[in-house]
Amino acid sequence: MIKLLEVPTLQIEQRIKKELEENPALEEGQEEEDIHSESEEDEQFEETDKDKEEFTIDDYIEEDDIPDYRLQAKNYSKDEEKRSEIPFSVGFSFHEHLESQLGLRDLTDKQKILGEYILGNLDEDGYLRRELINIVDDLAFLQNVETTEDELEEVLKVIQDLEPAGVGARTLRECLLLQLEKRDVSQPSMNLAHTILYNYFEEFSKRHYDKIVAKLGITENELKAAIDEVLKLNPKPGGVYSDPFNKTSQPIIPDFILELSEDGFDLHLNSRNLPELRLSTAYSEMLHSYSKDKSQKKEMKDAVMFVKQKIDSAKWFIDAIKQRQNTLLLTMNAILEYQQDYFIDGDETKLKPMILKDVAEMTGLDISTVSRVANSKFIQTHFGIFPLKFFFSEGLQTDSGEEVSTREIKRILQDCIENEEKRRPLTDERLTEILQEKGYQIARRTVAKYREQLNIPVARLRREI
């Protein structure tokens, strides 16, 4: 249940398909009946209970009632046409894109196995974070494949030649160099950029430009031209595929649909691709039939155990999916109620400070449960699609005692840094003073924390020449 709660819409569809493939007691689609009246179901319960007493199947297995479970994967949408506008993920994922290229390379069967395993260890940015010696051990223990670091290195070189350039790198330096090597390094600025990254990467990463100028005997303009070439490179080659906001390469599939009408808000789950689930009638009848067999043979016991296990597993999965849907709606309804003013028109200034604990108290759920719901989930509104995490932020008091969202503070910080003089970037101390002048009582260490959360480096590393 916990794992299913963390899974977003696209993956839950895949998870249901996997369960349907693996468990024959779980079926997709609506029965001919829907079909069974309640009286027929009651008869089934009575017959099952009677059979239990007469044939004492309880002697060798604990039997439960077998209700005719069904889960209607409803959309709750009033407008089919609007649902058809919901974006769905198409095309290749990052790893599929790499696998398709690797399949075109002239590799031995063993090299293909090694290559696929290396690709499986790339992170979403396209980096290989595991040491090759550890991958050697993984392959030996998990796949019974004997290899060496040299063999892996050879296959890794092939992967590093794939697109996007820089993929398969183990460090940022290697990633940038791989990209430069695919460009025309005969150009002076490009050649200088390669030299700087290869020989003076530490000085470059720390913005010690004066040291680079002195060691290479170059002018400041030459250094600037080389740095401009480096800035054209992509430090996260896999990012174009993994960025959830990049709608051109990976459309977002919202987990919730929020519609605003004259009557108020209409919130429903995006479940259009989730199939209806039910217990297999054949398996239920099979267990019912087994219960009439007075045979006490081991084969019969094994058969009953197998069928019951599959039915129990199917019942659990249907209940877990149903509970997941209820928990998602409960949590999102609480967020909607808390941030009601914001959801009317999407004005960020109307976002209230809200933390996981606030939603947990409103719903009666654990904070960890709310966190799992908020993770990797999106909502489609009439003003855009947003991750649920967007609506959470801490609060801060102004001089007047008004509580404002820390999102507002971060926006001011970002504006200040975007408009700063790049030769003399604003320090955290100066940013603190600016905020205090605007009436926000904030400490320097808090400014530093917010700056880091915005993935903005310290002033020294923002300096440009």
DOLO-719047 format. One record per residue (C-alpha): x, y, z. Coordinates in nm, 4 decimals. Example, Ala and Ser with C-alpha at 12.3 -4.5 7.8 and 13.67 -1.06 7.14 Angstrom:
2
((1.2300 -0.4500 0.7800)) ((1.3670 -0.1060 0.7140)) 
! end
This chain:
465
((0.0000 0.0000 0.0000)) ((0.2812 0.2383 0.0904)) ((0.4672 0.1638 -0.2320)) ((0.1535 0.2103 -0.4424)) ((0.0888 0.5447 -0.2734)) ((0.4244 0.6780 -0.3942)) ((0.3654 0.5749 -0.7552)) ((0.2391 0.8433 -0.9981)) ((-0.0309 0.7857 -1.2598)) ((0.1832 0.6535 -1.5445)) ((0.3614 0.4014 -1.3223)) ((0.0392 0.2872 -1.1524)) ((-0.0952 0.1899 -1.4944)) ((0.2171 -0.0182 -1.5532)) ((0.1955 -0.1654 -1.2024)) ((-0.1652 -0.2776 -1.2606)) ((-0.0733 -0.4342 -1.5961)) ((0.2119 -0.6213 -1.4269)) ((-0.0224 -0.7538 -1.1558)) ((-0.2760 -0.8623 -1.4166)) ((-0.0033 -1.0535 -1.6011)) ((0.1277 -1.2253 -1.2885)) ((-0.1957 -1.3102 -1.1061)) ((-0.4556 -1.5148 -1.2997)) ((-0.7081 -1.4592 -1.0179)) ((-0.7148 -1.0865 -1.1047)) ((-0.9074 -0.9843 -1.4136)) ((-0.9595 -0.6677 -1.6146)) ((-1.2926 -0.5408 -1.7367)) ((-1.6514 -0.5515 -1.6263)) ((-1.8328 -0.8810 -1.5876)) ((-2.1252 -0.9618 -1.8154)) ((-2.3565 -0.8959 -1.5301)) ((-2.2477 -0.6275 -1.3325)) ((-2.4730 -0.8550 -1.3680)) ((-2.4767 -1.0110 -1.0202)) ((-2.7587 -0.8774 -0.8122)) ((-2.7057 -0.8379 -0.4403)) ((-2.9382 -1.1278 -0.3731)) ((-2.7239 -1.3539 -0.5922)) ((-2.4166 -1.2431 -0.4002)) ((-2.5920 -1.3192 -0.0727)) ((-2.6738 -1.6676 -0.2032)) ((-2.3093 -1.7157 -0.2885)) ((-2.2057 -1.6189 0.0645)) ((-2.4595 -1.8547 0.2190)) ((-2.3562 -2.1439 -0.0060)) ((-1.9887 -2.0872 0.0729)) ((-2.0525 -2.0813 0.4466)) ((-2.2635 -2.3980 0.4224)) ((-1.9965 -2.5769 0.2233)) ((-1.7376 -2.4809 0.4839)) ((-1.9376 -2.6476 0.7573)) ((-2.0167 -2.9603 0.5535)) ((-1.6784 -3.0347 0.4037)) ((-1.4525 -2.8916 0.6784)) ((-1.1942 -2.7408 0.4453)) ((-1.0788 -2.5495 0.7559)) ((-0.9033 -2.8655 0.8703)) ((-0.6124 -2.7926 0.6390)) ((-0.6536 -2.4301 0.5300)) ((-0.8099 -2.1225 0.6849)) ((-1.0815 -2.0217 0.4410)) ((-1.2190 -1.6688 0.4068)) ((-1.5421 -1.5554 0.2483)) ((-1.4864 -1.4810 -0.1201)) ((-1.6836 -1.1652 -0.1979)) ((-1.7156 -1.0600 -0.5611)) ((-1.4762 -0.7671 -0.5356)) ((-1.4876 -0.5015 -0.8041)) ((-1.3046 -0.1745 -0.8371)) ((-1.4569 0.0802 -1.0686)) ((-1.1716 0.2986 -1.1943)) ((-1.3917 0.6015 -1.2430)) ((-1.2790 0.9358 -1.3767)) ((-1.5488 1.1380 -1.2064)) ((-1.5214 1.3785 -1.4991)) ((-1.8286 1.5442 -1.6378)) ((-1.6685 1.6198 -1.9701)) ((-1.5145 1.3452 -2.1863)) ((-1.3809 1.6072 -2.4268)) ((-1.1773 1.7749 -2.1543)) ((-1.0329 1.4412 -2.0474)) ((-0.9122 1.3835 -2.4014)) ((-0.6938 1.6937 -2.3661)) ((-0.4960 1.5447 -2.0775)) ((-0.1367 1.4951 -2.1930)) ((0.0053 1.1462 -2.1973)) ((0.3657 1.0400 -2.2139)) ((0.4792 0.9407 -2.5608)) ((0.8086 0.8657 -2.7305)) ((1.1250 0.7311 -2.5746)) ((1.2444 0.7650 -2.2184)) ((1.6076 0.8560 -2.1576)) ((1.7168 0.4949 -2.1054)) ((1.5132 0.3688 -2.4031)) ((1.6793 0.6328 -2.6189)) ((2.0229 0.5059 -2.5139)) ((1.9263 0.1392 -2.5472)) ((1.8060 0.1944 -2.9025)) ((2.1417 0.3514 -2.9952)) ((2.3431 0.0818 -2.8184)) ((2.1525 -0.1841 -3.0123)) ((2.2942 -0.0421 -3.3350)) ((2.6551 -0.0823 -3.2215)) ((2.8656 -0.3848 -3.3179)) ((2.8944 -0.5572 -2.9808)) ((2.9382 -0.9151 -2.8674)) ((2.6596 -1.0811 -2.6693)) ((2.8575 -1.0311 -2.3497)) ((2.9237 -0.6646 -2.4290)) ((2.5511 -0.6129 -2.4833)) ((2.4823 -0.7543 -2.1368)) ((2.7490 -0.5282 -1.9855)) ((2.6200 -0.2280 -2.1778)) ((2.2604 -0.2787 -2.0694)) ((2.3707 -0.3139 -1.7076)) ((2.5763 0.0063 -1.7255)) ((2.2800 0.1908 -1.8782)) ((2.0648 0.0655 -1.5922)) ((2.3063 0.2280 -1.3474)) ((2.2981 0.5736 -1.5082)) ((2.1153 0.8321 -1.3004)) ((1.8551 1.0723 -1.4374)) ((2.1258 1.3259 -1.5251)) ((2.3098 1.0695 -1.7376)) ((2.5994 1.0053 -1.4977)) ((2.7469 0.6720 -1.3915)) ((2.7805 0.7150 -1.0157)) ((2.8897 0.3593 -0.9323)) ((3.2522 0.2508 -0.9447)) ((3.3303 -0.0034 -1.2150)) ((3.4747 -0.2451 -0.9564)) ((3.1378 -0.2434 -0.7794)) ((2.9588 -0.3156 -1.1064)) ((3.1966 -0.6097 -1.1580)) ((3.0799 -0.7479 -0.8224)) ((2.7131 -0.6779 -0.9029)) ((2.7305 -0.8691 -1.2295)) ((2.9034 -1.1643 -1.0631)) ((2.6606 -1.1919 -0.7718)) ((2.3334 -1.0858 -0.9336)) ((2.3644 -1.2098 -1.2909)) ((2.6417 -1.4682 -1.2691)) ((2.8410 -1.2769 -1.5313)) ((3.2172 -1.2712 -1.4883)) ((3.3860 -0.9560 -1.6168)) ((3.6677 -0.7122 -1.5424)) ((3.7049 -0.3372 -1.5032)) ((3.8871 -0.3255 -1.8383)) ((3.5979 -0.4949 -2.0165)) ((3.3509 -0.2567 -1.8543)) ((3.5697 0.0426 -1.9410)) ((3.5695 -0.0650 -2.3063)) ((3.1893 -0.0859 -2.3156)) ((3.1590 0.2416 -2.1223)) ((3.3606 0.4160 -2.3958)) ((3.0972 0.2993 -2.6447)) ((2.8197 0.4385 -2.4233)) ((3.0055 0.7679 -2.3867)) ((2.9964 0.7966 -2.7653)) ((2.6135 0.7903 -2.7669)) ((2.3841 1.0896 -2.7774)) ((2.3306 1.3139 -2.5886)) ((2.6992 1.4010 -2.5684)) ((2.8406 1.3656 -2.2173)) ((2.6277 1.0681 -2.1190)) ((2.8016 0.7960 -1.9170)) ((3.0445 1.0367 -1.7527)) ((3.1548 0.9691 -1.3973)) ((3.2357 1.3294 -1.3059)) ((3.1333 1.6753 -1.4220)) ((3.4823 1.7259 -1.5635)) ((3.4571 1.4087 -1.7721)) ((3.1069 1.5041 -1.8861)) ((3.2192 1.8448 -2.0147)) ((3.5312 1.7046 -2.1790)) ((3.3279 1.4378 -2.3603)) ((3.1096 1.7111 -2.5054)) ((3.4030 1.9284 -2.6080)) ((3.5737 1.6362 -2.7806)) ((3.2725 1.6078 -3.0120)) ((3.3181 1.9687 -3.1181)) ((3.5791 2.1392 -3.3334)) ((3.8657 2.1771 -3.0850)) ((4.0812 2.3324 -3.3578)) ((3.9132 2.6650 -3.2836)) ((4.1332 2.8671 -3.0413)) ((3.8544 2.9295 -2.7863)) ((3.7442 2.5656 -2.7985)) ((4.0993 2.4376 -2.7660)) ((4.1612 2.6700 -2.4718)) ((3.8392 2.5525 -2.3064)) ((3.9589 2.1917 -2.3397)) ((4.2968 2.2833 -2.1860)) ((4.1334 2.4600 -1.8921)) ((3.8951 2.1725 -1.8168)) ((4.1662 1.9099 -1.8587)) ((4.4473 2.0776 -1.6623)) ((4.2864 2.3462 -1.4443)) ((3.9398 2.2179 -1.3611)) ((3.9751 2.2850 -0.9869)) ((4.0698 2.6487 -1.0462)) ((3.7890 2.6815 -1.3003)) ((3.5245 2.5320 -1.0671)) ((3.6302 2.7680 -0.7871)) ((3.6310 3.0717 -1.0187)) ((3.9985 3.1386 -0.9553)) ((4.0286 3.3035 -1.2949)) ((4.3349 3.5084 -1.2047)) ((4.5316 3.1871 -1.1425)) ((4.4284 3.0438 -1.4816)) ((4.5286 3.3664 -1.6600)) ((4.8672 3.3640 -1.4856)) ((4.9431 2.9957 -1.5466)) ((4.8425 2.9976 -1.9129)) ((4.9697 3.3452 -1.9943)) ((4.6454 3.4439 -2.1653)) ((4.4383 3.7604 -2.1686)) ((4.1140 3.8111 -1.9835)) ((3.9264 3.8274 -2.3158)) ((4.0717 3.4922 -2.4245)) ((3.9669 3.3407 -2.0937)) ((3.6174 3.4835 -2.1320)) ((3.5850 3.3343 -2.4835)) ((3.6901 2.9914 -2.3506)) ((3.4464 3.0132 -2.0592)) ((3.1670 3.1070 -2.2976)) ((3.2325 2.7803 -2.4836)) ((3.2112 2.5830 -2.1579)) ((2.8851 2.7537 -2.0678)) ((2.7336 2.6210 -2.3911)) ((2.7856 2.2653 -2.2645)) ((2.5208 2.0705 -2.0737)) ((2.6286 1.9623 -1.7221)) ((2.3265 1.7281 -1.7059)) ((2.2951 1.5562 -2.0448)) ((2.0071 1.3395 -1.9232)) ((1.8183 1.6401 -1.7926)) ((1.6352 1.7071 -2.1179)) ((1.4606 1.3715 -2.0666)) ((1.4196 1.3729 -1.6879)) ((1.3050 1.7335 -1.6320)) ((0.9316 1.6994 -1.5478)) ((0.8703 2.0565 -1.6662)) ((1.0110 1.9881 -2.0133)) ((0.6768 1.9181 -2.1785)) ((0.8255 1.8801 -2.5266)) ((1.0274 1.5720 -2.4375)) ((0.8269 1.4214 -2.1540)) ((0.4667 1.5393 -2.1181)) ((0.3430 1.5406 -1.7616)) ((0.0561 1.3113 -1.6772)) ((-0.1404 1.4809 -1.3981)) ((-0.2638 1.2630 -1.1137)) ((-0.5484 1.5052 -1.0335)) ((-0.7782 1.7166 -1.2507)) ((-0.9183 2.0341 -1.0956)) ((-1.1952 2.2196 -1.2754)) ((-1.3436 2.5505 -1.1669)) ((-1.7078 2.6249 -1.2379)) ((-1.9741 2.8609 -1.1121)) ((-2.0638 2.5977 -0.8516)) ((-1.7086 2.5808 -0.7177)) ((-1.4264 2.3301 -0.7527)) ((-1.4577 1.9865 -0.9100)) ((-1.1629 1.7633 -0.8152)) ((-1.1180 1.4123 -0.9495)) ((-0.8445 1.1599 -1.0115)) ((-0.7033 1.1159 -1.3575)) ((-0.7869 0.7463 -1.3900)) ((-0.8868 0.7256 -1.7546)) ((-0.6338 0.4522 -1.8342)) ((-0.6863 0.2497 -1.5164)) ((-0.8829 -0.0659 -1.5915)) ((-1.1693 -0.2006 -1.3836)) ((-1.0455 -0.4804 -1.1603)) ((-1.2311 -0.7789 -1.0203)) ((-1.1662 -1.1249 -0.8849)) ((-1.1697 -1.3990 -1.1437)) ((-1.5047 -1.5773 -1.1339)) ((-1.3328 -1.8903 -1.2598)) ((-1.0879 -1.8888 -0.9686)) ((-1.3613 -1.8214 -0.7138)) ((-1.5639 -2.1086 -0.8545)) ((-1.2530 -2.3265 -0.8609)) ((-1.1965 -2.2724 -0.4894)) ((-1.5651 -2.3313 -0.4275)) ((-1.5389 -2.6571 -0.6219)) ((-1.2279 -2.7688 -0.4353)) ((-1.4073 -2.7134 -0.1064)) ((-1.6611 -2.9829 -0.2053)) ((-1.3926 -3.2410 -0.2656)) ((-1.3565 -3.4631 0.0412)) ((-1.0148 -3.5799 -0.0745)) ((-0.7385 -3.5126 0.1727)) ((-0.4586 -3.5818 -0.0760)) ((-0.1538 -3.3590 -0.0735)) ((-0.2182 -3.2603 -0.4359)) ((-0.5606 -3.1278 -0.3401)) ((-0.4215 -2.9330 -0.0467)) ((-0.1557 -2.7790 -0.2735)) ((-0.4177 -2.6860 -0.5315)) ((-0.6396 -2.5216 -0.2707)) ((-0.3435 -2.3359 -0.1243)) ((-0.2356 -2.2073 -0.4679)) ((-0.5837 -2.0886 -0.5652)) ((-0.6476 -1.9256 -0.2292)) ((-0.3114 -1.7501 -0.2370)) ((-0.3873 -1.6006 -0.5791)) ((-0.7355 -1.4918 -0.4722)) ((-0.6058 -1.3354 -0.1504)) ((-0.3375 -1.1535 -0.3478)) ((-0.5951 -1.0223 -0.5955)) ((-0.8238 -0.9075 -0.3110)) ((-0.5336 -0.7300 -0.1453)) ((-0.4321 -0.5556 -0.4670)) ((-0.7851 -0.4349 -0.5424)) ((-0.8215 -0.3034 -0.1868)) ((-0.4784 -0.1373 -0.2018)) ((-0.5624 0.0426 -0.5279)) ((-0.8957 0.1543 -0.3851)) ((-0.7278 0.2782 -0.0649)) ((-0.4641 0.4567 -0.2738)) ((-0.7333 0.6460 -0.4645)) ((-0.9170 0.7408 -0.1453)) ((-0.5958 0.8598 0.0235)) ((-0.4931 1.0661 -0.2800)) ((-0.8308 1.2389 -0.2958)) ((-0.8410 1.2942 0.0808)) ((-0.4994 1.4603 0.0743)) ((-0.5606 1.6726 -0.2357)) ((-0.8978 1.7894 -0.1041)) ((-0.7236 1.9085 0.2136)) ((-0.4624 2.0986 0.0098)) ((-0.7428 2.2488 -0.1993)) ((-0.9285 2.3612 0.1116)) ((-0.6130 2.5075 0.2700)) ((-0.5053 2.6934 -0.0451)) ((-0.8531 2.7745 -0.1744)) ((-0.7777 3.1413 -0.2491)) ((-0.4779 3.0450 -0.4591)) ((-0.6626 2.7867 -0.6690)) ((-0.9207 3.0424 -0.7829)) ((-0.6786 3.2262 -1.0127)) ((-0.3283 3.0891 -0.9463)) ((-0.1963 3.4084 -0.7843)) ((0.1210 3.2989 -0.5989)) ((0.0894 3.5818 -0.3482)) ((-0.2233 3.4058 -0.2178)) ((-0.0332 3.0860 -0.1327)) ((-0.0405 3.0383 0.2431)) ((0.2507 2.8894 0.4366)) ((0.1696 2.5179 0.4524)) ((0.3743 2.2240 0.5753)) ((0.3111 1.8488 0.5717)) ((0.1928 1.8615 0.9329)) ((-0.0928 2.0980 0.8417)) ((-0.2349 1.8538 0.5871)) ((-0.1737 1.5579 0.8188)) ((-0.3809 1.7248 1.0926)) ((-0.6635 1.8044 0.8487)) ((-0.6824 1.4502 0.7116)) ((-0.5855 1.2415 1.0135)) ((-0.3104 1.0824 0.8062)) ((0.0506 1.0347 0.9130)) ((0.2972 1.2990 0.7974)) ((0.4889 1.0254 0.6141)) ((0.1728 0.9325 0.4217)) ((0.1128 1.2946 0.3178)) ((0.4761 1.3152 0.2094)) ((0.4367 1.0094 -0.0115)) ((0.1245 1.1528 -0.1732)) ((0.2977 1.4856 -0.2397)) ((0.6000 1.3179 -0.3932)) ((0.5989 1.2839 -0.7743)) ((0.2315 1.3813 -0.8071)) ((0.0910 1.6563 -1.0307)) ((-0.2389 1.8398 -1.0557)) ((-0.3881 1.9952 -1.3683)) ((-0.5643 2.3255 -1.3001)) ((-0.7212 2.5853 -1.5282)) ((-0.3990 2.7883 -1.5023)) ((-0.1413 2.5138 -1.5506)) ((0.0003 2.1835 -1.4264)) ((0.1911 2.1841 -1.0964)) ((0.3694 1.9331 -0.8719)) ((0.1992 1.8969 -0.5335)) ((0.5267 1.9943 -0.3665)) ((0.4759 2.3421 -0.5129)) ((0.1985 2.4164 -0.2634)) ((0.4103 2.3445 0.0449)) ((0.6287 2.6089 0.2044)) ((0.7241 2.7352 0.5485)) ((0.6105 3.0643 0.6947)) ((0.7926 3.3816 0.7973)) ((0.6742 3.6891 0.9816)) ((0.7193 4.0443 0.8539)) ((0.7736 4.3549 1.0688)) ((0.3975 4.4022 1.0801)) ((0.3468 4.0506 1.2187)) ((0.1954 3.9191 0.8959)) ((0.2877 3.5602 0.8106)) ((0.4066 3.5151 0.4532)) ((0.5133 3.2097 0.2576)) ((0.8840 3.1476 0.2248)) ((0.8118 3.1099 -0.1464)) ((0.7732 3.4877 -0.1556)) ((1.1133 3.5301 0.0126)) ((1.2736 3.2961 -0.2390)) ((1.1196 3.4866 -0.5271)) ((1.2706 3.8113 -0.3972)) ((1.6089 3.6405 -0.3532)) ((1.5970 3.5069 -0.7071)) ((1.5037 3.8481 -0.8482)) ((1.7887 4.0151 -0.6593)) ((2.0448 3.7630 -0.7828)) ((1.9196 3.7725 -1.1422)) ((1.9605 4.1511 -1.1475)) ((2.2906 4.1718 -0.9586)) ((2.6123 4.3032 -1.1113)) ((2.7870 3.9849 -1.2213)) ((3.1365 4.1206 -1.1587)) ((3.0360 4.1955 -0.7981)) ((2.7594 3.9492 -0.7040)) ((2.5565 4.0001 -0.3876)) ((2.6832 3.8181 -0.0781)) ((2.4479 3.6437 0.1651)) ((2.5089 3.9297 0.4101)) ((2.3980 4.1870 0.1544)) ((2.0952 3.9784 0.0543)) ((1.9976 3.9599 0.4234)) ((2.0176 4.3387 0.4508)) ((1.8007 4.3842 0.1388)) ((1.5314 4.1544 0.2785)) ((1.5385 4.3224 0.6165)) ((1.5003 4.6596 0.4468)) ((1.1872 4.5215 0.2822)) ((1.0481 4.4251 0.6237)) ((1.1357 4.0552 0.6343)) ((1.2992 3.9551 0.9613)) ((1.5427 3.6895 0.8470)) ((1.8838 3.5625 0.9528)) ((2.1839 3.5286 0.7213)) ((2.1962 3.1505 0.7688)) ((1.8320 3.1313 0.6593)) ((1.9113 3.3313 0.3475)) ((2.1953 3.0888 0.2756)) ((1.9558 2.7929 0.3201)) ((1.6983 2.9403 0.0812)) ((1.9696 3.0240 -0.1723)) ((2.0908 2.6631 -0.1632)) ((1.7337 2.5370 -0.2034)) ((1.7129 2.7486 -0.5185)) ((2.0340 2.5795 -0.6398)) ((2.2100 2.9155 -0.6528)) ((2.5839 2.9056 -0.5685)) ((2.7572 3.1456 -0.3305)) ((2.8543 3.4911 -0.4530)) ((3.2146 3.3929 -0.5326)) ((3.0984 3.1208 -0.7711)) ((2.8504 3.3554 -0.9406)) ((3.1194 3.6051 -1.0357)) ((3.1707 3.6563 -1.4054)) ((3.4434 3.8406 -1.5887)) 
! end
